[in-house]
Amino acid sequence: MSKKALIIGTGLGGLATALRLTAHGYKVEMVEKYHQPGGRLNQLKKDGFTFDVGPSFFSMSYEFEELFHYCNIPNPLQLHELNPVYSVYFANRNKPFLIYKDLKKLAGEFKDLEPDFEQKVRNYLSRAKSVFHDTEYRIVKKNFNGLLSYALGLMSVPLKHSPMLFRTMWQELERNFSSQEVKVIFSLVAFFLGSTPFDTPAVYSLLNYTELEHDGYWSVKGGMYRITEALTELLQARGVTMHFNTEIVEAVEKDGKLAGFIDQNGNKWQADVYVSNSDAAFFRGKVLKRAKFSEQKLDAMKWTLAPFTIYLGVKGTIPDLYHHNYFLGNNFKEYADTIFKTSVSPQKPYYYVNVSSKTTPECAPEGCENIFILCPVPDLRFKPDWSDSEQLADNIIADMSARIGFDLQANTISRTIYNPIDWRDKFNLYKGSGLGLAHGLDQVAGLRPNNADENYNNLFYVGASTVPGTGLPIVLISSKLVTERIVGSNTTQAPSSGVNAGQMANLF
């Protein structure tokens, strides 16, 4: 008789884990708080426009190939590589920098700013490449069973990389480049981790390698939500049932073992194996009532930025916008140092803009564009009041209009705003944190909340706040790691690491 798995949450991690488990003969059932699948990888349809709610691109596209190969399924996704990779608008410059994978072409963008740029960037990417490939299977694609296991994994990484654990990404960039613009542009990948380059370890320079040399950035034909749709269709064909508008609020224990979960309506959900695709730290506190993950303890952890998002449907086409754009000011360090912990909205915000109608025209009516704007803002620990949401949106739209020479306000057909409260309430994100736990030295890899529960040997975790971390391809890796846990021995408990950065430093 096949075993039954209950997966709580239908984000990418939950969907991918469900698909992998069906490949091993598991009967899978899924419950989801939201009204449709996808978690942050969701979709908004309004006024004839279609918007990707959260992720708008990804790197390491081969991780999708790995998922479908693992499950013996042809890849149903049609991927589109972005070229240029993205554009960057600075406040004091009329023309954006275009970031290309072709390093000779990229060098042309910085010829007046950074002497010998091509050689410098090749040297920088060579080191980043080495970090990526020396940690990929030793650290990223590996389960750890506590401090000793993780320490042995770190010790297997060539010693030459250890200084990068104790330098920030910004410090690493300063060692390689002189131009402020170059350093700022290459540091933007830190924001993909929901942090700043002044707080992110230098090892994450490997992300520059993934974007510029290794695999680039990709979108999906039909929009990013096509990923969710394709996985859902495959799961339905395999007999997986999904229940929406269903929030798990309580665990049921019997004789010291996990015996099920209770939803907000009092219904009991039971299975042989349970997988939480909710935030791995938040779930332990809110649902399992663990003292180690109380609100006070969670607040003391380092969390990623909160998203403030605007979904604009506008009349007219805008030639100077690409699929993937950044709008930056002139006070990068000051902005990064204050934005995550202030109680007021930024007056001169930095923001990211995605226009998926550039690559998927059906996302907008003919002659129109769909514009997704994301501004990193403080989470609800620091700014609980978002009554100024409309004012902040107006501020961002006015700034962007001036910089692209197109009156967005006058041409707006559709406008929707999600502030951190909306993100918290719609997707159960702790205090509105967009990407879960941050990736500081004490919350990286094997020091993140484990993907096997500390107390229950039939409860597991998948997603951005467990191992190995955040980002769509990394979450796909997370789904493989947790499946290995379940299939390999779902009765073997992995102890909590329970260590801090000081303890880790002593290992070197």
Buried (B, 14 or more C-beta within 10 A) or exposed (E): EEBBBBBBBBBBBBBBBBBBBBBEEBBBBBBBBBEBBBBBBBBBEBEEBBBBBBBBBBBBBEBBEBBBEBBEBEBBBEEBEBBBBBBBBBBEEEEBBBBBBEBEEBBBBBEEBBEEBBEBBEEBBEBBBBBBEBBBEBBBBBBBBBBEBBBEBBEEBEEEBBEBBBBBBBBBBEEBBEBBBBBBBBBBBBBBBBBBBBBBBBBBBBBBBBBBBBBBBBBBEBBBBBBBBBBBEBBEEBEBEBEEEBBBEBBEEEEEEBBBBBBEEEEEBEBBBBBBBBBBBBBBBBBBEBEBBBEEBBEEBBBBBBBBBBBBBBBEBBEBBBBBBBBBBEEBEEBBBEBBEEEEBBEEBBBBBBBBBBBBEEBBBEEBBBBBBBBBBBBBBBBEEBEBBEEBBEBBBEBBBEBBEBBBEEBBBBBBBBBBBBBBEBBBBBBBBBBBBBBBBBBBBBBBBBBBBBBBBBBBBBBBBBBBBBBBBBBBBBBBBBBBBBBEEBEEBBBBBEBEBEBBEEBE
